[in-house]
Amino acid sequence: MPSPATPTADRISDLIELIRPEVREEKAYRVDTAVDRAAKLDQNESPYGLPPEIEQAAQEALRMTDWNRYPSDRPHRLVTALAEKLDWPEEGIIVGRGSNELTPTVGLAFVQPGTPVVLPSPMFALYGSIVRVFGGREVKVAPEADFSHSADAVIAAMHESKAPLAVVCSPNNPTGANFSHEDLTRMAAAAPGFLLIDEAYFEFIEGPTAVDLMRTTPNVLVMRTFSKAMGLAGVRLGYLMGHPTIIEELQKPRLPFLIDRVSESIGLAMLERDDLIRERVAVLNGERVKLRAALAEMEGVETMDSSANFFIMRTPLPPAKLLSSLLDEGVRIRNVSGYPELAGWVRASVGLPAENRVFLDALKRVLS
């Protein structure tokens, strides 16, 4: 059989021109997810695996699944369980393949060419990417000296731009800074449009949450994930909540059959383990405090306060050199200096006590 002709460079260029310019100008989101390291502290994951009984139940669910049959158009059992747990109508919840998969849904619903979207910076890079891909206009809000964000500055940006959507992360990735509930309430009340509050790390803080605010403020949307405190990053589950009438509109552009039966079963099982999640969060919060205290004793090392299972730090070494040297020691952390505001900074997740000791020992050797 003859081979297909090799296309010329001009032909490829002509074809590329048919792709929307907003897509061509964007960079693909790529992350090295290698796990063969003594201390993997680069992706804000939970260091804990599935409890044995849930792992066993998942294997049984896998065995019993009819792979020739579609799952439900949406994971109705998981939606019902979330509705009962959170005391919120089922019609006000969308479950997605991690909260990342839900961000294009938000883009489809709100962002047209030229649409302003308020995004404090730095924040999780995927939001800016989605806005740009849909042709929207990022309205960035600069951070304070400690990398937190002023609620007044966010409110001013919302009013000046008349943005139909503003997004805040609380706690924020990559900095770990947190908005107070009072500030979230003020921003929601002042917003001319919707305020999407990303609570991927809400389990690591105490007090009222954005869900409490959503009950009284219909322009609030809340995004959460099973990937962090719940330890299901490999399963891919997240959810978006809002007023049922609003969520009904956001359901319209979504594809059906996104959540498989096994993932749904694992999510249902973890929803029943509040005790285990609280226990793990308490350990990780305690380890974060210990880590920062130990780092404060190292000459030239600076860390910033965090309300999540990670923190940012800088050392006398350039980030690329630091990461390369730590990798040689079996330790993975994240370079966040690609954010203009974070030049010179890196991010470290909090691991198990043994992983954290490996990290500290390796860092001492690298810096010496």
Rosetta blueprint (number, residue, H / E / L):
1 M L
2 P L
3 S L
4 P L
5 A L
6 T L
7 P L
8 T L
9 A H
10 D H
11 R H
12 I H
13 S H
14 D H
15 L H
16 I H
17 E L
18 L L
19 I L
20 R L
21 P H
22 E H
23 V H
24 R H
25 E L
26 E L
27 K L
28 A L
29 Y L
30 R L
31 V L
32 D L
33 T L
34 A L
35 V L
36 D L
37 R L
38 A L
39 A E
40 K E
41 L L
42 D L
43 Q L
44 N L
45 E L
46 S L
47 P L
48 Y L
49 G L
50 L L
51 P L
52 P H
53 E H
54 I H
55 E H
56 Q H
57 A H
58 A H
59 Q H
60 E H
61 A H
62 L H
63 R H
64 M H
65 T L
66 D L
67 W L
68 N L
69 R L
70 Y L
71 P L
72 S L
73 D L
74 R L
75 P L
76 H H
77 R H
78 L H
79 V H
80 T H
81 A H
82 L H
83 A H
84 E H
85 K H
86 L H
87 D L
88 W L
89 P L
90 E H
91 E H
92 G H
93 I E
94 I E
95 V E
96 G E
97 R L
98 G H
99 S H
100 N H
101 E H
102 L H
103 T H
104 P H
105 T H
106 V H
107 G H
108 L H
109 A H
110 F H
111 V L
112 Q L
113 P L
114 G L
115 T L
116 P E
117 V E
118 V E
119 L E
120 P E
121 S L
122 P L
123 M L
124 F L
125 A H
126 L H
127 Y H
128 G H
129 S H
130 I H
131 V H
132 R H
133 V H
134 F L
135 G L
136 G L
137 R E
138 E E
139 V E
140 K E
141 V E
142 A L
143 P L
144 E L
145 A L
146 D L
147 F L
148 S L
149 H L
150 S L
151 A H
152 D H
153 A H
154 V H
155 I H
156 A H
157 A H
158 M H
159 H H
160 E H
161 S H
162 K L
163 A L
164 P L
165 L E
166 A E
167 V E
168 V E
169 C E
170 S L
171 P L
172 N L
173 N L
174 P L
175 T L
176 G L
177 A L
178 N L
179 F L
180 S L
181 H H
182 E H
183 D H
184 L H
185 T H
186 R H
187 M H
188 A H
189 A H
190 A H
191 A L
192 P L
193 G L
194 F E
195 L E
196 L E
197 I E
198 D E
199 E L
200 A L
201 Y L
202 F H
203 E H
204 F H
205 I L
206 E L
207 G L
208 P L
209 T L
210 A H
211 V H
212 D H
213 L H
214 M H
215 R L
216 T L
217 T L
218 P L
219 N L
220 V E
221 L E
222 V E
223 M E
224 R E
225 T E
226 F L
227 S L
228 K L
229 A L
230 M L
231 G L
232 L L
233 A L
234 G L
235 V L
236 R L
237 L L
238 G E
239 Y E
240 L E
241 M E
242 G L
243 H L
244 P H
245 T H
246 I H
247 I H
248 E H
249 E H
250 L H
251 Q H
252 K L
253 P L
254 R L
255 L L
256 P L
257 F L
258 L L
259 I L
260 D L
261 R H
262 V H
263 S H
264 E H
265 S H
266 I H
267 G H
268 L H
269 A H
270 M H
271 L H
272 E L
273 R L
274 D H
275 D H
276 L H
277 I H
278 R H
279 E H
280 R H
281 V H
282 A H
283 V H
284 L H
285 N H
286 G H
287 E H
288 R H
289 V H
290 K H
291 L H
292 R H
293 A H
294 A H
295 L H
296 A H
297 E L
298 M L
299 E L
300 G L
301 V L
302 E E
303 T E
304 M L
305 D L
306 S L
307 S L
308 A L
309 N L
310 F E
311 F E
312 I E
313 M E
314 R E
315 T L
316 P L
317 L L
318 P L
319 P H
320 A H
321 K H
322 L H
323 L H
324 S H
325 S H
326 L H
327 L H
328 D H
329 E L
330 G L
331 V E
332 R E
333 I L
334 R E
335 N E
336 V L
337 S L
338 G L
339 Y L
340 P H
341 E H
342 L H
343 A L
344 G L
345 W L
346 V E
347 R E
348 A E
349 S E
350 V L
351 G L
352 L L
353 P H
354 A H
355 E H
356 N H
357 R H
358 V H
359 F H
360 L H
361 D H
362 A H
363 L H
364 K H
365 R H
366 V H
367 L H
368 S L
